[in-house]
Amino acid sequence: VLHGGKERESTLLISSSLYLIEEYGQVVHLHNRPIVHSSPLTHWTAPLAGAIKFNSDATIPVSGIHVGVGGVFRDSQGCVLAAFSCKIFSSFETVNY
């Protein structure tokens, strides 16, 4: 499997995914707050035949210690061509208007 431009063992990707899911659950449990979506959930629509669609998302926790970003590239059949997720550590501030 190609991930991040490098060939990786599928079992490694699965274990990494399970780790991220576990980490997510720990954060939700730690803060003991419901998850709030800032935008409405929408249904994914495929791009035209022969095209590739890129979807991305990001989140900044209230603590502002890091930003989580991710994205996925899919073809017109909905097959995942590439995907990524990462944390960017820095000092971020959230502003409520």
C-alpha positions as CSV (number, residue, x, y, z in Angstrom):
1,V,0.0,0.0,0.0
2,L,1.3,3.5,-0.8
3,H,0.9,6.0,2.0
4,G,2.6,9.3,2.3
5,G,4.4,8.6,-1.0
6,K,6.1,5.5,0.5
7,E,5.3,1.9,0.2
8,R,4.0,0.6,3.6
9,E,2.8,-2.7,4.9
10,S,-1.0,-2.8,5.2
11,T,-0.8,-4.2,8.7
12,L,1.2,-1.2,9.8
13,L,-1.4,1.2,8.3
14,I,-4.1,-0.7,10.1
15,S,-2.3,-0.6,13.5
16,S,-1.6,3.1,13.0
17,S,-5.3,3.7,12.3
18,L,-6.4,1.7,15.4
19,Y,-3.9,3.8,17.5
20,L,-5.4,7.0,16.2
21,I,-8.9,5.8,16.9
22,E,-7.8,4.9,20.5
23,E,-6.1,8.3,20.9
24,Y,-9.3,10.0,19.7
25,G,-11.4,8.1,22.2
26,Q,-9.0,9.0,25.0
27,V,-9.2,12.7,24.2
28,V,-13.0,12.6,24.0
29,H,-13.1,10.8,27.4
30,L,-10.6,13.1,29.0
31,H,-12.5,16.2,28.2
32,N,-15.9,14.5,28.9
33,R,-17.6,16.7,26.4
34,P,-19.8,15.9,23.4
35,I,-18.2,16.3,20.0
36,V,-19.5,19.5,18.2
37,H,-19.3,19.6,14.5
38,S,-18.7,23.1,13.2
39,S,-20.2,22.4,9.8
40,P,-23.2,20.2,8.8
41,L,-22.4,16.6,7.8
42,T,-22.8,16.1,4.1
43,H,-22.9,13.2,1.7
44,W,-19.8,12.7,-0.4
45,T,-20.4,13.0,-4.2
46,A,-18.0,11.4,-6.7
47,P,-16.1,13.6,-9.2
48,L,-16.6,13.2,-12.9
49,A,-15.1,10.1,-14.6
50,G,-11.4,10.5,-15.0
51,A,-11.1,13.2,-12.3
52,I,-9.8,13.0,-8.7
53,K,-11.5,14.6,-5.8
54,F,-9.6,15.9,-2.7
55,N,-11.5,16.4,0.6
56,S,-9.8,17.8,3.7
57,D,-10.6,18.8,7.3
58,A,-8.9,20.3,10.3
59,T,-9.6,20.9,13.9
60,I,-8.1,23.1,16.6
61,P,-8.8,21.9,20.2
62,V,-9.7,24.5,22.8
63,S,-6.3,24.0,24.4
64,G,-4.7,25.4,21.2
65,I,-1.6,23.2,21.6
66,H,-1.9,21.6,18.2
67,V,-3.9,21.4,15.0
68,G,-5.1,18.2,13.5
69,V,-5.4,18.0,9.7
70,G,-6.3,15.3,7.3
71,G,-7.3,14.7,3.7
72,V,-8.3,12.0,1.2
73,F,-8.0,11.7,-2.6
74,R,-10.6,9.6,-4.3
75,D,-11.3,8.6,-7.9
76,S,-14.7,8.7,-9.6
77,Q,-15.5,5.2,-8.3
78,G,-14.9,6.3,-4.7
79,C,-11.7,4.4,-4.3
80,V,-9.2,6.0,-2.0
81,L,-6.0,6.8,-3.9
82,A,-4.2,8.5,-1.0
83,A,-5.0,9.8,2.5
84,F,-3.1,11.5,5.3
85,S,-3.5,12.9,8.8
86,C,-1.1,14.7,11.1
87,K,-0.8,16.9,14.1
88,I,0.9,20.2,13.8
89,F,2.3,21.3,17.2
90,S,2.4,25.1,17.8
91,S,0.7,27.8,19.8
92,F,-2.7,28.4,18.3
93,E,-5.5,30.4,19.8
94,T,-9.2,30.0,19.1
95,V,-11.4,33.1,18.9
96,N,-15.1,33.1,19.6
97,Y,-17.1,35.8,17.9
